[in-house]
Amino acid sequence: MKNPLHTPNIFSHIATMNYLPRWGVLLMDLVLCVVAYVISIAIGSSLFQYGLDGLSTMIWQQGLVLLIVQTLFFWCFHTYSGIIRYSTFVDIIKVLSAVFSCAGILLVTNFVSRLYFGNHLFLNTALLIYALLAFTLLFCLRVGVKTIYDSVMQGNSGKRRVFIYGTHSAGLSIAKMLRSAGADSEYRPVGFIMDAHDEKVYNLQGLTVYPLNEQLFEIMKQKEVSDVIISPIKMKELSPAKDLDIFLNHGIRILTTPFFTTWDKDDDAIKHIGQINTLKIEDLLERPTIEINIDNVSEFLSNKVVLITGAAGSIGSEIVHQVIHFHPSAIILYDQAESPLHDLRLDIRDRYHDQTIVAVIGDIRNRQHLEDVFREYKPDVVFHAAAYKHVPLMEEFPNEAIQTNVMGTKNVADLSVQYGVQQFVMISTDKAVNPTNIMGASKRIAEIYVQSLNRKLAQENPNCTKFITTRFGNVLGSNGSVIPYFKKQIAAGGPVTVTHPDIIRYFMTIPEAVTLVLEAATLGHGGEIFVFDMGHPVRILDLAKKMIRLAGYKPGEDIMITFTGLRPGEKLYEEVLNQKEKTLPTANEKIMIAKVRETEYDIVRKHIDHLIFTSHRNRPMLTVQEMKQIVPEFKSKNSIYEQLDK
């Protein structure tokens, strides 16, 4: 026998419920229908048409039939499926339809009964009165609950008060989703913003809709609103510099949501609220839409064995994710970073069960191991993204830069020729143009080797491996880049460190850069250096200020900005092209071909072999001196190697 002390209380959860269950809503509606029925009988004077002996029986019989029919129509129109406090015009229409459909069916039944049996079941007047009363009571219930709830929520100071930008379906869905979550939501919508610049103010879902003008921010201040939520659909209509900076400049944090299709479902509300995030800085850097020839890329990669070096890095992993959509026969992931490579393999296998993925731990400096990979998998296409990329570190370790960026590239390129790779695509950098640091110079030497190798091979065999190089600037959010660094500093309360108030950089998102890499690969005939349209340069100081405002702080007040001075090898601005270089257009307006000086392979190989030999002697100054001989335009800045330029 169970201990009664441990018997669960079936009503114990009621106090913690956020909304009344559906059966509870239906029960309340039926109670109100009974009340409406009794009143309608009294008003219709039907009580006087029966003797006292049949009075209670008549009421019970009529009421039972009416409740059964009314319940059926409540079920047909799902009047009880929503949350009462969030009732909308659609819910009211459902109630109206259910009540008057019930009355209509009973009136028809009355007519048939009188026609064939000579009497009627209900008094027609009472049915009409019932329909009006029942709808009025049900309507008042919903309006009353909604009004009381909104009044209670007005005093709830624990929630962040937000405005929703946009009054179309996406904005309305966000408002409904926030309300459906009830106490589980940290946000409470208190108004809508429309982008029509007029003085018209109206209500929507019980919330005021305000025009976007200067008075709006005074209203937001009065209502203690610190956040604006924008749907991704609305984001596409807005210009970041024109339409969003105004919020940041007034200290308003911008939040956004992922794309959604089922946010009107109450049981999804809490999950979706967890997906509301602060707008990313990438969304504020106006980037034009990039379009590529998908058919060409698909033909280039479909059913091919693709080898990606540096596959676990920022660019390499994005190449993996984009290449996989074109159904290669296999993708070989080659990287020396164990944990990131392991994570990448698990992610790919979880998402693409039918794709052949091979992860290989290896260093491109180890030619023998690299050759084993080429021999076993015989790749058709190679994307060479493995490289050392951090400027200050490479200034300290130039020998390592040579052995990875130059010798490693040479190993991959030579093996690509040896094993008949169709296309070799090298990822380079804008820092290779007029380099002022070890990293940029090492990448320029790698470019020279690849281009001279292609030139030699093309003269000997037009069907040989085709080598192309792609250059672009900084990518937003890459490992170790400025944006993740700023985020950490802001999260720690500052200060945010900027090297120089005037330093500027070209930025591109990782997906944008890789999309253009794939397109360039289809455009190349061999030997080209493709440069990408990077848009307008961004001042790093402005970037830091925007990121601070996005986090809800004021730069210079809540989060300080300090200047640390240019780092070794760093320059104020990056160039996409050498001053002596010219560009040629391609089929894609975002991609150009740089015309650079050509060099003989035999001469280049001799110099590079000696440079690699020197790098193994661990004499950095001598290594850098030889680099400057291969790349005469390499002039060091803020570096101990400036003495070699005198």
N, C-alpha and C positions, 0 to 999 in steps of 0.2 A: 504493500500500500504506500502510495506516495505521501511524502511529508507535505502537508498543506502549506507550510511556510515557503516551500520551493515552487509552489504552483504559480506559473507565470500569470501576470495580470494582463488580460487582453486589451485593457484600456490604458495601459501605462504609457503607450507611445503617443497618445492623443495630445498631450501637453507640448510635445516637441514637434508636432506636425507643422509644416509650412503652409499647407493648404488642405482644404476639406477633400476627402476622397470622392470619387465619382458617385458611389452609392449614397453618400451623404448629401451631395447636391441634388440627386434625383429624389431622395426622401423629402428634403425641404420643399422642392418644387411640388411634389404631390400633396404635401400638407397644405400648401397655399392654394392648390387647386380644389381641395376639399372645402376650404374656407370660402373660396369663390363660388363653389357649387351651392353651399348652404345659403349664402347671401342671395344668390340668383333665384333660388326657390322662394325665398321670403319676398323678394322684390316682385317676382312674377306672380305672386299670390297663388301658386300652385298648391300650397298647403291646404287651401280651402276646397279643393276639388275632390278630396278623399275623406272618408269617415275617419274618426279617430282610431278605429281599430286597424285600419290599413295604413295609417300615417307612417309609422316607423318602418314598416315593411317596404313601402313605396320609396322612401328616402334611401333605404339601404340598397334596394335593388338598382335604382337609378344611379346612385353614387358608385356602386361597384362596377356597373357597365361603363360609366364615364371614365373611371380611373383606369380600367383595363385599356380602353381605347386611347386615353391620353398618354398612358405609359408607352403604348406601342408607337405613338407619334414622337414622343420624346426620344425613343430609341432610334427611330428613322432619321431624325434630324440631329441626333447627338447633342442635344442641348446641355447635357450634363458633363461633357467631356473636357470643357475648358475650366480654367481657374476663375472663380467668380470675380475676384478683385481686379482681374485684367480683362473683363468683358469688353468687347468692341461692338461696333455697329453690326458686324456679321453675326455675332452671338445673339444680338437682339432680334435680328431678322429670323434666325433659327427658332427662337422662342415664339415669335409671332406666327411663323408658319406652322409650328407644332400645335399651338392652341387653336387657331382658326381651322386647321385641317381636321382636328378632332370635332369641333363644333359642326363643321360642314358635313362630315360623315354621318354624325348623329341626326342632323337635319334631313339628310337623304334617307336615313333609316326610318325616321318619323314619317316621311312622305310615303315610303313603300308600305310601312305598317298600316297607315291610315287607308291606303288604296286597296290593300288586299284583305286586311283584317278589321277595318272599320274603326280602329282606335290608334292612338299614338303612344309611344313610350315616354317621350319627354314633351314638356311644354316648349314650343318653339321660342317664345319670348324669353324663357329662362335660359335656353341654350345661348342665345345672342348676348344676354346679360352676363352669362358665365364667361364667354369668350373675352369680353371686354374687361371684366373684373380680373380674370386669371392672368391675362397679359399684363394688366396694370400692376398687379401684385408681384409677378415675376420680374417685371421691369424695375420696379421700385427696390426689390431685393438686391438686384445686381448693382443698381446705381448707389444704393445705400451702402453696401459692402465696399464698393470701390471708393466712395467718398470718405468713409471712415478710415479705410486703409491708407489712403493718400494723406489724410489729416495726421494719422499716427506717424507715417513715414516722414512728414515734414519736420518732426521733432527728433528724428534719428540722426544724431551728429556723428555717428561712428562710420558712416559711409562717405565715400568721395563723391561730391556733387559734380555731375558732368553734363555738358551740352553735347548733343549729337549733331554733327554737320551733315545736312542733307535731309530732305523731307520725302524722298521717293521710297520705293519698297525696301531698299537695303537699310536706310536709316530707320524706317519703321520697324523692321525686323530686329535691329539692334536694341531699340527701346523695349520691344516686347520681350526679347530674350533677357535683358537686364531685370525686368520686372518679374518674369517667370521664376527667376532664381531665388527671389525673396530674400531671406536673411543670409543666404549663402553668397550673395553678391556683395562685393566691396564698393560697387558703384551704384549711384542713384541718379537716374536721368531727371533733370529739372527743366529742360527746354531743348528746343530744336533751333538750328541755325540754317537759314536759307541764303543762298548766295545772290539773290536778287537785291540789288542795292536800292530799295525803296523803303518807305516808312510803314508799309502794311504789316500789321501784327495780328495773328489769329491763333487759334488753338488746334492742336492735333493730338489725339490720344490723351486728351486732358492736359497737355503741356503747351506752353506758349511757344510760338514760332517767331523768332526775332530775325530781322534783316541784318546782314553783315555790314556794319558801319562803325564809326567811332563810339557811338553810344552803347554798342553791344558790350564793350569791355568794361564800361562803368556798371552795366547791369550784371555782368559776370562777377565783378568785384563785390557788388551788393549781395548777390546770391552765394558768395563764397565758392564760386566755381573755379577750379584750378586745372581742369582737364577737358579736352574736346576729343570725342571719338569719331573717327572717319572710317567709313567702309572702304574696302579695296576698290569697289566699283566707283565710288566718288573720287578716290585718289587718282584714277585715270583721267578724270575731267579737270583736275587742278594743276596749276603751275606752282611748283614748290616755292620759287622765289617770289612770285606774285601773291599767291593765295595762302601759303602756310607760314612764311616768315613773319607775317603780321601777328600770328598767335604767339610765336616764340618771343618776338620783341615785346610782347605784353606779359611775358612770364607764364604763358599758358602751355601746359604739357600736352602734346599731341599723341593720342593713342589710336591704334588701328587694329583691325580684326582680319583673320584669314578669309578667303573666299568661302561661301557657305551656300547650301541649298536647302537645308532642313532645319533652320533655326526657329521655325515656328513650333517645333515640337518641344513641349514642356520638359520632357525627360532629358533633353540635350542641353538645357540652358546652362547648368553648372559647368559642364564640360567646356562649352564654348567661352564662358567667361574666363576660364583659365587660359584661353588662347588670345586674350586681349593683351597686346604688348605695346610698349612705347615705340613710336615711329623710328625706323632705322635711319641713320645718317645717309645711307645710300639712296633713300627715297627723297632726300632733299637736294641731292646733286642731280640736276636735271640732265638726264642721259637720253639721247634720242633712241627711238626704237630701232633695233638692228634686224634687218631681214637678210636671209641668205637663201641660196638655191638648195633646198632640201633634197631635191632629186639628185643633184650632182654629188652631194655629200653621201647620200645613201648608196649610190652606185660605187663611190670611192671606198666605202667601208664594208658594205654588205658581203658576208661570207669570207671575210679576210681575217687572218691572224694578226692581231694588233699588239705590239709590245709598247708599253709605256714606262719609261724610266722616271724615277721620282714620283711614282704613282700615288704615294701616300701624302704628298705635299698638297698645298692649296690649289695650284694649277693642275698638277697631275691627277688628283682625285676628281676634279671637275671634268677633266678630259675623259676619265673613266665613265663618269655618270652620263656624259653626253654621247660618247661613242657607243655605249651599250644600247642606245635606242635605235641604232642603225643595223643591229643584228649581225655583228661580226661572228665568225665561226668560233673564235676564242680571244680572250684578252689576257695578256701576260702582265701582271703587276710586278714591277721590279723596283725595289727600294731597300735601303739599309736600315730604315727606321722600323724596328720590330713592332712596337705597340700600335702606331698609326696604321701600319700595313695590315695587322691582324684585325683591327676595327673596321677598316675599309672592306676587307674580304667578307667579314660577317655581315656587314650592311648590304653589300651587293648580293650575297647569297640569299639573304632574307627577302630581298625585294625582287630578285630576278632568278627564279628557281631553275629555269631552263637554259640559262646562259653559262657557257664554259668559262670559268674563272680560275686562273693559276697564279698564286702569289709566290714570289721568289724573293727571299732575303739575299741581298747581294750589293756589292759596291762597284760602281762603274769603273773604278780605278783598278779593279782586279780583272784583268783582261781574260785570264784563263777561265775563271768562273763565268764571265759574261759570254765567252765563246761556247761554253757548254749549253747555255740557255739558247743561243742562236742555233746551235747544231740540233738540239732536241725539238724546238718548237717551230723553227723556220718561219719567222714573222714575215708578213707581206708589207706591213706598214709599221714604222717606228715613230713614236712621239717622244722626243728627248727633252724631258722637263727637269731632269736631275741636275742640280747645281747648288753651289754655295751662293747666297744672295745678299747677306747682310754686310753693308758697306763698312761700318766701323770694325767688325771682327776680321774682315779680310784685309784691312789695313794692318792689323796686328799679325796676320798669318798669311802672307802672300804666297808662300810655298804651297800651303794647302789649297789656296785658290787655284793655282796652276795645275796641281795634280788632279783636282776634281773638275774644274770648269774647262780646262784645256786638254789634259791627258785623258780624262774620262770621256769627253766629247769625241776625241780622236779614236778612242777604243770603240765606242758605239758606231761611229761613222765607218771606220775601217771594216768592222765585222758586218755591217750592213751591206757593204760592197761584196765582201767575201761570200756571204750567204744569200745574195740575190734579192735583197729587200727592194721592193718597188719604189717606195717613197719614204724619205727620211725628213721629218719635220722637227726643226730645232726651235726651242723657245728661248728667245734672247730678251734684251731689255733696252730701254732708251738710254740707260747709263753707258751703253757701249758707244754712244755718239759723243765725240770729243771727250773721252773719259778723263775724269779727275780723280779717280780712285782705282784701287786694285781690282775690285769686283768688276767694274765696268770695263776695264782694260782686258781682264781675263776673258770676258764674254766677247769682246771685240776680236781677240785673237782666235777664239773658237769659231766665230763667224768667218774670219779670213780663211781658216783651214777648210771649213766645210765648203765654202764657195769655190776655193781654188781646186779642191778635190772634184767637185762637180764639173768644173770647166775642163779638167784633164780627162775625166771619164767620158764626157760628152764628145770630145774630139776623137776618142778611141772607139766608142760604142754608143750610138744614140739610144739604145734600149737599156742602158745601165741604170743603176739606182739614181733617182732624182732627189737632189738635196735642196730644201728650201729653208729659209730662216724667217721667223716672225718676231717683230719688235713691238713692244708696247710698254707703257709706263707702269706706275704703281696700281695694284689691284686692291680694291676696297675689301678689308676684312681678312686679308691673307695672314698666315702665321707670322707673328712678329712685326706686323705692319703697325702704322701709327694709330689706326682706329681701335684695335683691341687694347693697345697700350693706353690710349686716352681713357677708354672705358674703365680699366682697372684703376687709374688714377682718380677718376671721378667717383667711383664706388668707394674708394678709400678716403674721400673727402678732400682730395687735392693735396698739393697743387698740381695743375696740369702743366707739363714742361714742354715748351716749344723752343727749338734751337735758335730761331731768328724771327723777328716780327715780319720780315718781308719774304720769307722763304715760300716758294710756290711749287706745286707738283701737279702733274696730270694724273687723273684717276679714271679707272674703269672698273666695273664690277667683274668678279671672277667669271660668272657665266657669259658676260658680254665678250670678254677677252677670248675665252675658249671657243665660243661660237665663231668668232672671226678667224681663229686658228684653223678650225675645221674647213671654213670656207676658203681660206688662203691655200690650204693643202690641195684643194681641187683646182685652184687657179694656176698653181705653179707648174712650170715646164722644166724646172731645174736651174739652180743657181741664183734664184731671186732672193732678195731680202725684202719682205713685206713689212710695211709700217702701217699702223692703224690710226685712224682719226680718233684722237683722244678727247676731242671736244675742247672746252675752255679750261685753262689751268685754274687750280683752286689754291687760295692762300691758306696755309696751314693754320694760321692764327684764327681766320674766320671759321675754319673747320672745327677747331677746338671750342670756340664760342658757341657754335650751333649745337655741338654735342653736349655741352654743359646745359644749355637751355632745354634740349630734348629730355634731359634727365630731371628737369623741373627746378633747376637752380639758376642763379644769376651769376654770370661770369664777372669776376672782379669783386664780388661781394660774398656770395656763398662759397664759390670755388675760385681760388686765385689762379692766375696764369703767370708763370715765370719763364724767363728766357735763359737758356743755358749756353748759347753760343754754338756755332757750327761745329759739327763733329769732324774728325779726320776724314778727308776724302769727300766731304759733302759740299755741294754748291747750292746757290740760292735757287737755281732753276735747272730743269732738265730739258735737253733738246731731243726732239724726235729724229731730226736729220742733221748730218754734218753740213756745215755751211757750203761746202763744195759739192754736196750731193744734190741731185734733182730727183724728182719723182715722176713716175708715169702712172696714169690711171688704169684701173682694172674694171671688170664688169660690176664690181661692188664699190660704190662710192666711198665706203668706209675703209677700203683697203687700197693702198698705193704701193708701187714698187720703187724702192730706193735704188738709184744708180750710184754705185760706189766704185772706187778704184779697184781694178782687177790685179791679181798677183799670180805669179807662176807657182804651180804646185811644188815643183822640185825645190825651189828656193824657200818657200814657206815651210815645207816639211823639214828641211835642214835646220832652219832657225828654231822651229817649235821643238824638234827633238833635242836640240841643245838646251833650250829653255827648260824642258822637262828634266833633263839630266841635272841642270843647275839647281832646280828646286829640291832635288833629293840630297843636295850637299848642305842644305839648311843654312844658306847664306842669303838672307832676305834682300839685302841691299843689292847684291849682284843679280839676284832674280829680277828685281824691279828694273834694274838698269837694262837688262836684256828685253824686258817687256816694252820699254820705251823705244828700243831700237826697232821692234816689230811694228809698234803703233806710234809713229812719230808725234801724232796729235795728243798723246797721253801726257797731260800736264797735271801734276799732283797739286792738291789744294789742302791747306790745313793739315799737312802731313810731314813727317820727317823725311819723306822722299822728295820734297821740293828741292832739296840741294842737288839732286841729280839733273834738274832742269836748267841749272845755271851754266 
